[in-house]
Amino acid sequence: MQNRSEISDLMKTDIVGLLCPKFYEFANIVGRDADPIPGQVVFAHCVYPPDDPWIVKVINYNASDPSRSQFELKKYDEADRHHFPIAELELRKDEHLYVYKGKQRPLVVLGAVKSRWANPLYDERLFLCVPLYTFKDKHHNKFRIECAAFFHPNLMYLAAEPDGCTAESVLRFEHIQPIARRALHNYLSGEPRRAVALTNEAFSLLLNHVGWFLFHRIFDPVICGQIDAYRELVREELDKAKGA
């Protein structure tokens, strides 16, 4: 009799491709400076939401020689709410320089917007992106199978593929964030290196899964029905493996 870890390895191999046989494809990008398209994989600095905000407090700003300015890295408190505005740093009296932990990582573009809220003369080009995290050793096969079968409303599984991200990954919806156009770069994969996007099937699954996570709304009844049926099929197989 196979042990549970062996069953899980076999199950993961068999189960992952049932609903979506291929997750990535090469993107047809016209021009190096073209805007990313929805579903495209990009590379950018991504931050983690902190429990408590940290700021770089300006103690003394020397406009004639900024290197002589004095700053303090500290946890924000109510005494920091207001300060003298600093024109050179474009800081209003109630704005701060915040410190976030983060890293460069792949993200998938959900959509884009051109806003003139900040400046009525120029577009502020922002892209709403969902970050991609690779699994670690602590993530056992059962958890990865659950992610692949949409057990977790905030996670979407992406298989490892040579012409996409080469490691098993998940998209984390709770870390969706806006990123400025100039901060985005094409994620390249394959030989020769080319821009990558999710397949139509994978992107459709993403939109419907994130739609339920954000709004508890069914966008496409057919796709959502397929997700539900797939989830129940996998749940039955996991229950069988648990009792083996």
Secondary structure, 3 states (H helix, E strand, C coil): CCCHHHHHHHHHHHHHCCCCCCCEEECCCCCCCCCCCCCEEEEEEEECCCCCCEEEEEEECCCCCHHHCEEEEEECCHHHCCCCCEHHHCECCCCCEEECCEEEEEEEEEEEEEECCCCCCCCEEEEEEEEEEECCCCCCHHHHHHHHCCCCCCEEEECCCCCCCCCCEEEEHHHCEEEEHHHCEECEECCCCEEEEECHHHHHHHHHHHHHHHHCCCCCHHHHHHHHHHHHHHHHHHHHHHHC
